[in-house]
């Protein structure tokens, strides 16, 4: 079995060493970087499955880097940061991160979160990267939504996971528990907030009326239903 790769971007040598040791003991390959410029240069020759990104980088704003990775990379993104404010977590998730871990942390928790992000999807074996629904086309190979006029809007890896989940199960109730089981992550307030952020951003990109969305309906106390007519391929 091919080992999955985790990229670690943190300017603290001890944290890089601790995470590398824990992840490699768990069977992952790792690549560690102290600076954003080194990490970005390495992306030309490597394709990590998960990126662990500290926000307090010496040469680049970590949130800007997270947003770029979300739009341009197929990797899952987990922020590791000492910033404890709720707004920092919300902003990170809104910019496309899949998870947010506050320092200090136990290495075993990070390994568990990485494994959760890499958990195999349970929505079937669909390999098509294009879906059409209600005048929209979703291109999962390049993370783009295209409307009927040909105008394109980028979506993040995290938003794409949720959109694919909806498109794989149109007109069926999807509960929070099903979302957590399928997409990975740790159940709780942080996961629920991450889902709220992703769904809100998807609705905006699909030009939904926030007071009366046509495609992604909230069933209060139960979950969500995607009401579009979906055709894959």
PyMOL commands that set and color helices and strands:
alter all, ss='L'
color gray80, all
select helices_A, chain A and resi 13-25+36-42+62-72+86-94+107-117+157-168+176-183+189-205
alter helices_A, ss='H'
color red, helices_A
select strands_A, chain A and resi 5-9+29-33+50-54+76-81+99-102+130-133+136-139+144-146+152-154+216-219+223-226+230-232
alter strands_A, ss='S'
color yellow, strands_A
deselect
rebuild
show_as cartoon
